[in-house]
Amino acid sequence: MAARVLGQGYAYLLTAMNHRGESLGLAPSTLVDIGVHTIILDTVAYAELCNRFNGGHFLHHVPKVEMKDDGSVLKTAHIIAADGWEVDLPLWADAAECGPCHPGNDSH
């Protein structure tokens, strides 16, 4: 389960970086958000990930933004799949407390 959650966290972050500036309002599920937080807490490795895959721009985290039940989580899963990542759909079945994070801003 941990490997699944972490893998989806990477897929989410890399998709968010790939669509930087597009104001898509991406949002992870509660479980995927655990993977995202695990990734960003290793700040040195996360900064390197941002440098390599986000044009040197740091993808910021904005915690506990008001939750909206607007389908953003499943929409995000579909965008991740469209970008070529395998989506572990059972991990995307709910909504996360911190999503959608700052729609229109380049942050998670």
MARPA-538005 format. One line per 3 residues: for each residue x, y, z of N, C-alpha, C, O, CB. Coordinates in nm, 2 decimals, m for minus. Each point is the difference from the previous one (the first is absolute). Glycine has a CB too. Example, Ala and Ser with C-alpha at 12.3 -4.5 7.8 and 13.67 -1.06 7.14 Angstrom:
<mitis>
1.32/m0.57/0.78/m0.09/0.12/0.00/0.09/0.12/0.00/0.10/0.00/0.07/m0.29/m0.12/0.05; 0.15/0.23/m0.19/0.09/0.11/0.00/m0.08/0.11/0.08/0.05/0.11/0.01/0.07/m0.17/m0.23
</mitis>
This chain:
<mitis>
0.08/m0.12/0.00/m0.08/0.12/0.00/0.09/0.13/0.00/m0.03/0.09/m0.07/m0.15/m0.22/0.19; 0.28/0.13/m0.04/0.09/0.11/0.00/0.06/0.03/m0.13/0.01/0.12/m0.04/0.04/m0.17/0.28; m0.01/m0.05/m0.31/0.06/0.02/m0.14/m0.10/0.06/m0.09/0.03/0.08/m0.09/0.13/m0.27/0.13
m0.28/0.14/m0.03/m0.11/0.05/m0.09/m0.03/0.15/0.03/m0.01/0.07/m0.10/m0.09/m0.30/0.09; 0.09/0.26/0.13/m0.03/0.14/0.04/0.11/0.09/m0.04/m0.02/0.11/m0.06/m0.11/m0.19/0.26; 0.26/0.04/m0.18/0.11/0.08/m0.04/0.01/0.02/m0.15/0.03/0.11/m0.05/0.09/m0.19/0.25
m0.15/m0.03/m0.27/0.00/0.01/m0.15/m0.10/0.09/m0.05/0.03/0.08/m0.10/0.05/m0.31/0.09; m0.20/0.23/0.07/m0.10/0.09/m0.05/0.03/0.15/0.04/m0.04/0.09/m0.07/m0.13/m0.28/0.09; 0.24/0.20/0.09/0.05/0.14/0.04/0.09/0.05/m0.10/m0.01/0.12/m0.03/m0.02/m0.18/0.27
0.13/m0.02/m0.28/0.09/0.05/m0.11/m0.08/0.03/m0.13/0.03/0.10/m0.06/0.15/m0.24/0.16; m0.27/0.05/m0.14/m0.08/0.03/m0.12/m0.07/0.13/0.01/m0.01/0.07/m0.10/m0.02/m0.32/0.06; m0.03/0.27/0.16/m0.07/0.13/0.02/0.09/0.12/m0.01/m0.03/0.09/m0.08/m0.13/m0.21/0.23
0.27/0.12/m0.08/0.09/0.11/0.00/0.06/0.03/m0.14/0.01/0.11/m0.04/0.05/m0.16/0.28; m0.02/m0.06/m0.31/0.06/0.02/m0.13/m0.10/0.04/m0.10/0.03/0.08/m0.10/0.13/m0.26/0.15; m0.29/0.14/m0.04/m0.10/0.05/m0.08/m0.03/0.15/0.03/m0.01/0.08/m0.09/m0.09/m0.31/0.08
0.10/0.27/0.13/m0.02/0.14/0.04/0.11/0.08/m0.06/m0.02/0.12/m0.05/m0.09/m0.18/0.26; 0.24/0.01/m0.20/0.11/0.07/m0.06/m0.01/0.01/m0.15/0.03/0.11/m0.06/0.11/m0.18/0.25; m0.19/m0.03/m0.25/m0.01/0.00/m0.15/m0.11/0.10/m0.05/0.01/0.05/m0.11/0.06/m0.29/0.11
m0.16/0.27/0.09/m0.11/0.09/m0.04/0.01/0.14/0.08/m0.10/0.07/0.01/m0.05/m0.27/m0.06; 0.27/0.23/0.09/0.03/0.13/0.07/m0.06/0.11/m0.08/0.03/0.02/m0.12/0.18/m0.12/0.23; m0.28/0.19/m0.04/m0.05/0.12/m0.07/m0.14/m0.02/m0.07/m0.05/0.10/m0.06/0.29/m0.03/0.04
m0.29/m0.19/0.02/m0.12/m0.03/m0.08/m0.13/0.02/0.09/m0.11/m0.01/m0.05/0.24/m0.15/m0.09; m0.12/0.19/0.27/m0.11/0.02/0.09/m0.11/m0.11/m0.01/m0.11/0.03/m0.01/0.16/0.22/m0.02; 0.00/m0.37/0.04/m0.10/m0.12/m0.01/m0.06/m0.03/0.13/m0.10/m0.07/0.00/0.24/m0.02/m0.18
m0.10/0.14/0.29/m0.06/m0.03/0.13/0.02/m0.14/0.04/m0.10/m0.06/0.05/m0.07/0.24/m0.09; 0.29/m0.24/0.02/0.02/m0.14/0.03/m0.01/m0.02/0.15/0.04/0.09/0.08/0.11/m0.11/m0.28; m0.19/m0.10/0.24/m0.01/m0.03/0.14/0.01/m0.15/0.02/m0.05/m0.08/m0.07/m0.10/0.27/0.11
0.24/m0.23/0.06/0.01/m0.14/0.03/m0.11/m0.05/0.09/m0.07/0.08/0.07/0.32/m0.06/m0.10; m0.26/m0.16/0.04/m0.09/m0.06/0.10/0.07/0.01/0.13/0.11/0.03/0.01/m0.22/m0.18/m0.19; 0.04/0.11/0.28/0.06/m0.01/0.14/0.12/m0.09/0.00/0.10/0.04/0.06/m0.33/0.01/0.04
0.21/m0.17/m0.15/0.12/m0.09/0.00/0.11/0.05/m0.09/0.12/m0.01/0.04/m0.28/m0.18/0.00; 0.13/0.24/m0.16/0.11/0.05/m0.08/0.07/0.12/0.06/0.12/0.01/m0.01/m0.24/m0.09/m0.19; 0.05/0.16/0.27/0.05/0.11/0.07/0.11/m0.04/0.11/0.09/0.07/0.02/m0.31/0.05/m0.06
0.20/m0.24/0.10/0.10/m0.05/0.09/0.13/m0.03/m0.07/0.11/0.04/0.05/m0.29/m0.14/0.09; 0.17/0.05/m0.26/0.12/m0.02/m0.08/0.06/0.13/m0.04/0.13/0.01/0.00/m0.23/m0.22/m0.09; 0.02/0.31/0.05/0.06/0.13/m0.04/0.07/0.06/0.12/0.11/0.05/m0.02/m0.30/m0.02/m0.14
0.13/m0.04/0.28/0.07/0.06/0.12/0.13/m0.07/0.03/0.10/0.06/0.04/m0.33/0.01/0.05; 0.23/m0.20/m0.11/0.12/m0.08/0.03/0.11/0.04/m0.10/0.11/0.02/0.04/m0.25/m0.21/0.04; 0.11/0.22/m0.20/0.09/0.04/m0.10/0.06/0.14/0.03/0.12/0.02/0.00/m0.24/m0.16/m0.17
0.03/0.23/0.20/0.05/0.14/0.02/0.07/0.02/0.13/0.07/0.10/0.02/m0.26/m0.02/m0.16; 0.17/m0.17/0.24/0.07/0.01/0.12/0.15/m0.03/m0.01/0.08/0.05/0.09/m0.29/m0.11/0.03; 0.25/m0.01/m0.22/0.15/m0.02/m0.03/0.03/0.12/m0.09/0.01/m0.01/m0.12/m0.01/m0.25/0.14
0.03/0.38/0.05/0.01/0.12/m0.08/0.11/0.01/m0.10/m0.02/0.06/m0.10/m0.08/0.04/0.30; 0.21/m0.16/m0.17/0.11/0.00/m0.09/m0.04/m0.08/m0.13/0.02/0.05/m0.11/0.15/m0.03/0.30; m0.22/m0.14/m0.17/m0.04/m0.08/m0.12/m0.12/0.07/m0.07/0.00/0.00/m0.13/0.08/m0.21/0.24
m0.17/0.27/m0.04/m0.11/0.07/m0.06/0.04/0.12/m0.08/m0.05/0.02/m0.11/m0.09/m0.10/0.29; 0.24/0.16/m0.13/0.05/0.11/m0.07/0.07/m0.05/m0.13/m0.02/0.07/m0.10/0.05/0.06/0.32; 0.04/m0.24/m0.21/0.06/m0.05/m0.12/m0.10/m0.05/m0.11/0.01/0.02/m0.12/0.19/m0.09/0.26
m0.31/0.01/m0.09/m0.11/m0.04/m0.08/m0.06/0.12/m0.08/m0.03/0.00/m0.12/m0.02/m0.19/0.28; 0.03/0.30/m0.08/m0.06/0.12/m0.06/0.10/0.06/m0.10/m0.04/0.05/m0.11/m0.08/0.00/0.32; 0.25/m0.05/m0.18/0.10/0.06/m0.09/0.00/m0.08/m0.13/0.01/0.05/m0.11/0.13/0.02/0.30
m0.15/m0.20/m0.18/0.01/m0.09/m0.12/m0.13/0.00/m0.08/0.01/0.00/m0.12/0.15/m0.14/0.25; m0.27/0.14/m0.07/m0.13/m0.02/m0.07/m0.09/0.12/0.00/m0.11/m0.01/m0.06/0.13/m0.23/0.12; 0.02/0.34/0.00/m0.09/0.12/0.01/0.07/0.13/m0.04/m0.02/0.11/0.04/m0.11/m0.22/0.14
0.23/0.09/m0.27/0.07/0.11/m0.05/0.07/0.09/0.10/0.02/0.12/m0.02/m0.18/m0.12/m0.16; 0.20/m0.07/0.29/0.07/0.08/0.11/m0.09/0.07/0.09/0.05/0.07/0.09/0.14/m0.05/m0.24; m0.32/m0.03/0.13/m0.10/0.07/0.08/m0.04/m0.09/0.11/m0.03/m0.12/m0.02/m0.05/0.26/m0.17
0.07/m0.09/0.32/m0.04/m0.08/0.11/m0.15/m0.01/0.00/m0.07/0.11/m0.01/0.27/m0.04/0.14; m0.26/m0.19/m0.12/m0.14/m0.02/0.01/m0.04/0.01/0.14/0.03/m0.10/0.08/m0.04/m0.04/m0.29; m0.05/0.25/0.26/m0.02/0.02/0.14/m0.12/m0.07/0.05/m0.09/m0.05/m0.08/0.18/0.27/0.05
m0.10/m0.24/0.16/m0.11/m0.07/0.06/m0.08/0.10/0.08/0.06/0.08/0.08/0.07/m0.30/m0.07; m0.26/0.22/m0.03/m0.09/0.09/0.08/m0.09/m0.09/0.08/m0.10/m0.05/m0.06/0.12/0.24/m0.12; 0.00/m0.21/0.30/m0.08/m0.10/0.08/m0.14/0.05/0.04/m0.02/0.12/0.01/0.23/m0.21/0.07
m0.30/0.00/m0.06/m0.13/0.02/0.06/m0.08/0.11/m0.07/m0.06/0.09/0.06/0.16/m0.17/0.15; m0.10/0.08/m0.35/m0.08/0.09/m0.07/m0.14/m0.05/0.00/m0.02/m0.12/0.01/0.21/0.19/m0.16; m0.29/0.01/0.15/m0.14/m0.04/0.01/m0.04/m0.11/m0.10/0.03/0.01/m0.12/m0.09/0.22/0.20
0.00/m0.34/m0.03/m0.03/m0.11/m0.09/m0.13/0.03/m0.08/m0.10/0.05/0.06/0.21/m0.21/0.10; m0.11/0.12/m0.28/m0.12/0.02/m0.09/m0.03/m0.14/m0.06/0.09/m0.06/m0.06/m0.04/0.31/0.01; m0.17/m0.30/0.07/m0.04/m0.12/m0.06/m0.05/0.02/m0.14/m0.11/0.00/m0.04/0.05/m0.09/0.26
0.16/0.12/m0.31/m0.03/0.04/m0.14/0.05/m0.09/m0.10/0.01/0.03/m0.12/m0.01/0.20/0.20; 0.05/m0.35/m0.04/0.05/m0.10/m0.10/0.14/0.02/m0.04/0.05/m0.07/m0.09/m0.28/0.06/0.01; 0.30/0.10/0.15/0.14/0.03/m0.03/0.09/m0.12/0.01/0.10/m0.02/m0.07/m0.14/0.25/0.15
0.01/m0.32/0.02/0.09/m0.11/0.03/0.00/m0.10/m0.12/0.10/m0.04/m0.05/m0.14/0.07/0.30; m0.08/m0.07/m0.29/m0.01/m0.09/m0.11/0.04/0.06/m0.13/0.06/m0.06/m0.09/m0.24/m0.05/0.20; 0.15/0.24/m0.13/0.05/0.07/m0.12/0.16/0.00/0.00/0.05/m0.02/m0.11/m0.26/0.17/0.11
0.27/m0.14/0.11/0.14/0.00/0.01/0.05/m0.14/m0.04/0.10/m0.01/m0.07/m0.10/0.18/0.25; m0.06/m0.27/m0.13/0.04/m0.14/m0.04/m0.01/m0.02/m0.15/0.09/m0.07/m0.05/m0.18/m0.01/0.28; m0.01/0.13/m0.29/m0.01/m0.01/m0.15/0.11/0.08/m0.07/0.05/m0.05/m0.10/m0.30/0.03/0.13
0.29/0.13/0.02/0.11/0.08/m0.06/0.13/m0.08/0.02/0.08/0.00/m0.10/m0.20/0.22/0.15; 0.14/m0.28/0.06/0.12/m0.08/0.03/0.00/m0.11/m0.10/0.11/m0.03/m0.06/m0.11/0.09/0.30; m0.11/m0.13/m0.26/0.00/m0.11/m0.10/0.02/0.05/m0.14/0.07/m0.06/m0.08/m0.23/m0.06/0.23
0.11/0.24/m0.19/0.02/0.05/m0.13/0.14/0.04/m0.02/0.05/0.00/m0.12/m0.28/0.09/0.12; 0.31/m0.06/0.11/0.14/0.03/m0.01/0.08/m0.13/m0.01/0.13/0.01/m0.02/m0.17/0.20/0.14; m0.02/m0.32/m0.12/0.07/m0.13/m0.02/0.04/m0.07/0.13/0.06/m0.11/m0.01/0.02/0.21/m0.19
m0.13/m0.06/0.31/0.03/m0.06/0.13/m0.11/m0.11/0.03/m0.11/0.02/m0.04/0.23/0.19/0.13; m0.08/m0.32/m0.03/m0.10/m0.10/0.04/m0.07/0.06/0.12/0.06/0.04/0.10/0.07/m0.23/m0.19; m0.26/0.19/0.09/m0.08/0.05/0.12/m0.05/m0.12/0.08/m0.07/m0.09/m0.06/0.00/0.30/m0.07
0.10/m0.21/0.25/m0.05/m0.11/0.10/m0.14/0.06/0.05/0.00/0.05/0.11/0.24/m0.14/m0.05; m0.34/0.06/m0.14/m0.13/0.07/0.03/m0.06/m0.02/0.14/m0.05/0.10/0.05/0.01/m0.13/m0.29; 0.06/m0.08/0.31/m0.05/m0.01/0.14/0.06/0.10/0.09/m0.06/0.03/0.10/0.03/m0.27/m0.14
0.15/0.29/0.01/0.06/0.10/0.08/m0.05/0.14/m0.02/0.03/0.09/0.07/0.18/m0.23/m0.07; m0.29/0.16/m0.11/m0.06/0.13/m0.03/m0.15/0.01/0.03/m0.07/0.08/m0.06/0.25/m0.07/m0.12; m0.23/m0.10/0.26/m0.14/m0.01/0.02/m0.07/0.10/0.09/m0.12/0.01/0.01/0.16/m0.25/m0.05
0.04/0.33/0.10/m0.05/0.10/0.09/0.06/0.13/m0.03/0.07/0.02/m0.10/m0.11/m0.19/0.28; 0.01/0.27/m0.09/0.06/0.13/m0.01/0.10/0.03/0.11/m0.01/m0.06/0.11/m0.20/0.14/m0.22; 0.30/0.01/0.09/0.10/0.03/0.10/m0.03/0.13/0.06/m0.06/0.09/m0.06/0.23/m0.21/m0.07
m0.13/0.14/0.26/m0.03/0.12/0.07/0.07/0.12/m0.06/m0.05/0.11/0.01/0.03/m0.24/0.19; 0.13/0.11/m0.27/0.08/0.12/m0.05/m0.03/0.02/m0.15/0.08/0.07/m0.06/0.09/m0.11/0.23; m0.27/m0.01/m0.23/m0.02/0.02/m0.14/m0.13/0.05/m0.03/m0.09/m0.02/0.08/0.25/m0.16/m0.13
m0.19/0.25/m0.06/0.11/0.05/m0.09/0.07/0.11/0.06/m0.05/0.10/0.06/m0.08/m0.17/m0.25; 0.26/0.07/0.18/0.09/0.09/0.06/0.02/0.13/m0.09/0.04/m0.02/m0.11/0.07/m0.17/0.24; m0.14/0.30/m0.08/0.02/0.13/m0.06/m0.02/m0.01/m0.15/0.09/0.02/m0.08/0.07/0.04/0.26
m0.28/m0.09/m0.23/m0.03/0.00/m0.15/0.06/0.12/m0.06/m0.03/0.12/0.04/m0.18/m0.26/m0.01; 0.28/0.12/m0.14/0.06/0.12/m0.07/0.14/0.03/0.04/0.07/0.07/m0.07/m0.29/0.02/0.05; 0.27/m0.15/0.13/0.14/0.02/0.04/0.07/m0.13/m0.02/m0.05/m0.11/m0.01/m0.02/0.28/0.18
0.20/m0.16/m0.19/0.09/m0.11/m0.02/0.04/m0.06/0.14/0.12/0.02/0.04/m0.04/0.07/m0.26; m0.17/m0.15/0.29/0.03/m0.06/0.13/m0.08/m0.12/0.02/m0.11/m0.02/m0.07/0.17/0.24/0.16; m0.02/m0.30/0.00/m0.08/m0.12/0.04/m0.06/0.03/0.13/m0.07/m0.08/0.06/0.22/m0.08/m0.19
</mitis>
